[in-house]
Amino acid sequence: MQGKLIILSSILFILSGCSGQEKKQPVSESKASNKKLLVSFTLNDSTININDRFNLWFANGIDTLHASIKGNELILPDFREKKDTGYTVGFECCGYKLHFSSITKRMIFSGQDVEWKFGVQNKALTNNYRGLLSEQEYKSGKKYKAIQFLQFNPLEKGDGIQFVNKIE
């Protein structure tokens, strides 16, 4: 089920780039490096102050690249020599370890300021979290131990994308 959600999210992300407008060239890593990548963490409907108290890394095969942290801003490692076969993003904060697969360089280097919103929902789902499940799943009342998410929220233009892990 998680794979279907990632595939659906990826398809929507790709289709958003095919809206009939002139296709832009991918943003180079050097140009994207001056854009702000802000990180936040939400735990059970509450935003946690995580300034300098989290770790973030990118795994691709046997390579692991660690990001630097300054407050709640992410400073990306050097990806230039790395082939883009999709990355697993790891995030550790407040005793939680989250992992999200199939993250591409295009998602990481979007060319604009972006908030990377990580979150965990351990309590019963509220209406605030309907977007993390399909309407059918939400109405079914199926219970999960936790729902983990990563949302890329562009701060300049466009729609975001999200990844969801459902823990049964």
C-alpha positions as CSV (number, residue, x, y, z in Angstrom):
1,M,0.0,0.0,0.0
2,Q,2.9,2.4,0.9
3,G,4.4,1.7,-2.6
4,K,1.1,2.7,-4.3
5,L,1.0,6.0,-2.4
6,I,4.6,6.8,-3.3
7,I,4.0,5.9,-7.0
8,L,0.8,8.0,-7.0
9,S,2.6,10.9,-5.4
10,S,5.5,10.6,-7.8
11,I,3.1,10.5,-10.8
12,L,1.3,13.7,-9.5
13,F,4.7,15.4,-9.1
14,I,5.8,14.5,-12.6
15,L,2.4,15.5,-14.1
16,S,2.6,18.9,-12.4
17,G,5.7,19.6,-14.5
18,C,3.7,18.8,-17.7
19,S,1.1,21.6,-17.6
20,G,1.8,22.9,-21.1
21,Q,4.1,25.6,-20.0
22,E,7.6,25.9,-21.3
23,K,9.7,23.2,-19.8
24,K,12.4,24.6,-17.5
25,Q,15.8,23.1,-17.3
26,P,16.6,21.3,-14.0
27,V,18.1,23.7,-11.5
28,S,21.8,23.0,-11.0
29,E,22.9,22.1,-7.5
30,S,25.1,25.1,-7.3
31,K,22.2,27.5,-8.1
32,A,19.9,25.6,-5.8
33,S,22.4,25.7,-2.9
34,N,21.6,29.4,-2.2
35,K,17.9,28.5,-1.6
36,K,16.6,28.0,1.9
37,L,15.6,24.5,3.0
38,L,13.7,24.8,6.3
39,V,13.0,21.8,8.4
40,S,10.1,21.3,10.8
41,F,8.8,18.4,12.9
42,T,5.2,17.9,13.9
43,L,4.4,15.4,16.6
44,N,0.7,14.6,17.2
45,D,-0.6,18.0,15.9
46,S,2.1,20.0,17.7
47,T,5.1,21.6,16.0
48,I,8.3,20.9,18.0
49,N,11.1,23.4,18.2
50,I,14.0,21.4,16.6
51,N,16.7,24.0,16.1
52,D,20.0,22.2,15.9
53,R,18.5,19.1,17.5
54,F,17.9,16.8,14.5
55,N,20.0,14.7,12.0
56,L,19.2,14.3,8.4
57,W,21.0,12.0,5.8
58,F,20.6,10.7,2.3
59,A,21.4,7.0,1.5
60,N,21.9,5.7,-2.0
61,G,23.2,2.2,-2.2
62,I,26.4,2.0,-0.1
63,D,26.8,5.8,0.0
64,T,25.4,7.9,2.9
65,L,25.6,11.7,2.7
66,H,25.0,13.7,5.9
67,A,23.4,17.2,5.8
68,S,24.6,20.0,8.0
69,I,22.2,21.8,10.2
70,K,22.1,25.4,11.2
71,G,19.1,26.2,13.4
72,N,16.2,24.7,11.5
73,E,17.9,25.2,8.1
74,L,19.3,22.3,6.1
75,I,22.7,22.6,4.3
76,L,22.8,19.9,1.7
77,P,25.9,17.7,1.2
78,D,27.7,17.5,-2.2
79,F,25.6,15.4,-4.6
80,R,27.6,16.2,-7.8
81,E,29.4,12.9,-8.1
82,K,26.3,10.8,-7.2
83,K,24.1,9.1,-9.7
84,D,20.4,9.8,-9.2
85,T,18.9,6.4,-8.6
86,G,16.7,7.7,-5.9
87,Y,17.6,8.4,-2.3
88,T,16.3,7.3,1.1
89,V,16.0,10.3,3.3
90,G,16.6,9.6,7.0
91,F,15.5,12.0,9.7
92,E,16.1,11.6,13.4
93,C,14.7,13.8,16.1
94,C,13.1,13.6,19.6
95,G,13.7,9.8,19.7
96,Y,12.0,9.2,16.3
97,K,13.8,7.8,13.2
98,L,11.9,8.3,10.0
99,H,12.9,7.0,6.5
100,F,11.4,7.9,3.2
101,S,12.4,6.2,-0.1
102,S,12.5,7.2,-3.7
103,I,13.4,10.8,-3.2
104,T,15.1,12.2,-6.4
105,K,17.6,15.0,-6.8
106,R,14.9,17.0,-8.6
107,M,12.9,16.9,-5.3
108,I,15.9,17.8,-3.2
109,F,17.1,20.6,-5.5
110,S,13.9,22.3,-6.4
111,G,15.4,25.7,-7.2
112,Q,13.3,27.6,-4.6
113,D,12.9,28.0,-0.9
114,V,11.2,24.9,0.5
115,E,10.0,23.7,3.9
116,W,10.7,20.0,4.6
117,K,8.0,19.1,7.1
118,F,8.5,15.8,8.9
119,G,5.8,14.5,11.2
120,V,4.5,11.6,13.3
121,Q,0.9,11.1,14.2
122,N,0.6,8.5,17.1
123,K,-2.9,9.6,18.3
124,A,-6.2,8.9,16.7
125,L,-6.4,10.7,13.4
126,T,-8.2,14.0,13.3
127,N,-9.6,15.9,10.4
128,N,-6.2,17.6,10.1
129,Y,-4.7,14.4,8.9
130,R,-7.3,13.4,6.3
131,G,-4.8,14.3,3.5
132,L,-2.4,11.6,4.8
133,L,-4.8,8.8,3.9
134,S,-7.1,8.2,1.0
135,E,-10.8,9.1,1.6
136,Q,-11.7,5.5,1.6
137,E,-9.0,4.6,4.2
138,Y,-10.0,7.5,6.4
139,K,-13.7,6.5,6.3
140,S,-12.9,2.8,7.0
141,G,-11.7,3.6,10.4
142,K,-8.6,1.4,10.0
143,K,-6.3,1.9,13.0
144,Y,-2.5,2.5,12.6
145,K,0.0,2.6,15.4
146,A,1.5,5.7,13.7
147,I,1.6,7.6,10.5
148,Q,4.8,9.2,9.5
149,F,5.1,11.8,6.8
150,L,7.4,14.0,4.8
151,Q,6.0,17.0,3.0
152,F,7.9,19.2,0.6
153,N,6.1,22.5,0.8
154,P,7.4,25.1,-1.8
155,L,7.5,28.6,-0.3
156,E,7.7,30.5,-3.6
157,K,5.4,28.8,-6.1
158,G,3.8,25.4,-7.1
159,D,2.3,22.5,-5.2
160,G,4.0,20.3,-2.8
161,I,4.5,16.6,-2.6
162,Q,4.3,14.2,0.3
163,F,5.4,10.8,1.3
164,V,3.5,8.7,3.9
165,N,4.5,5.7,6.0
166,K,1.7,3.9,7.7
167,I,2.8,1.8,10.7
168,E,0.4,-1.1,11.5
